[in-house]
Amino acid sequence: MFGLDPFSRPVAIIEMLLLLSLAAFVGWLIARLILNGRVSALQAEIAEKEAELDNCRRSKATASKPPVNTIRTDVASPSVVTEPLIVPAMAAPVLEVPVELPPVVETTVIQPVVGVVAPPLAEPVVLPTISSAPPVASSEDAVLNRIASRANEINFDRIGRATAAEADDLKDIVGVGPFLERKLHSLGIYTFRQVGNFTKEDIDKVNEIIEFFPGRIERDNWVSQSKAFYEQKYGGRVTE
């Protein structure tokens, strides 16, 4: 193509680029023509709709105009005398305005009864106030409390013990989010060393207690990740 060596790799690449450019230009040109055709069709359809709308408006305007009464005057013969049409005047309607009278208030005079002592008024009854119900713990707190109640099922003699002051950022482990980290903390698991010491039994037990997807800890490989983070942070291998 173009007098170039087809067996040369740079020439082959240039030819491929030229062919791709040509194909892209042809595709763009075809799409442009199709788009112009659609735009023209839409413009013609809009013009037809506008014409129909104008005709509809004119027909409505013509129908809304009151009919004009035309009096046809024919040429009367000399022997016929037309009398003028007399239209009697209509009396104006009399409007009756209702007049509202003030309501009659009946007053009753209570005469005191001599010798009768009125009974003492009863003391008001004071109802005890109902104290508001204690606030219901949020669903997250309920989950964390439920998990913390099962912390004694974890074998800390095998994985090791830690406190919140020694906590590592367990969110660095792929698959551990903020809420999942709080679940592990509620169990007493705070460090990479503890997670790195997990056995198959520990993995299954923790997976069950934190209500995580079955087998997710193994699929995300928490143990290997924790060992790597421990070595990177503390410069040594995970030990019990």
Sequence and secondary structure as in RCSB ss.txt:
>XXXX:A:sequence
MFGLDPFSRPVAIIEMLLLLSLAAFVGWLIARLILNGRVSALQAEIAEKEAELDNCRRSKATASKPPVNTIRTDV
ASPSVVTEPLIVPAMAAPVLEVPVELPPVVETTVIQPVVGVVAPPLAEPVVLPTISSAPPVASSEDAVLNRIASR
ANEINFDRIGRATAAEADDLKDIVGVGPFLERKLHSLGIYTFRQVGNFTKEDIDKVNEIIEFFPGRIERDNWVSQ
SKAFYEQKYGGRVTE
>XXXX:A:secstr
 TT  TTSHHHHHHHHHHHHHHHHHHHHHHHHHHHHHHHHHHHHHHHHHHHHHHHHHHHHHHHHS          
  TT                                  TT                       HHHHHHHHHHTT
GGGS HHHH    GGG   GGGSTT  HHHHHHHHHHT  SHHHHHT  HHHHHHHHHHTT  TTHHHHHTHHHH
HHHHHHHHHSS    
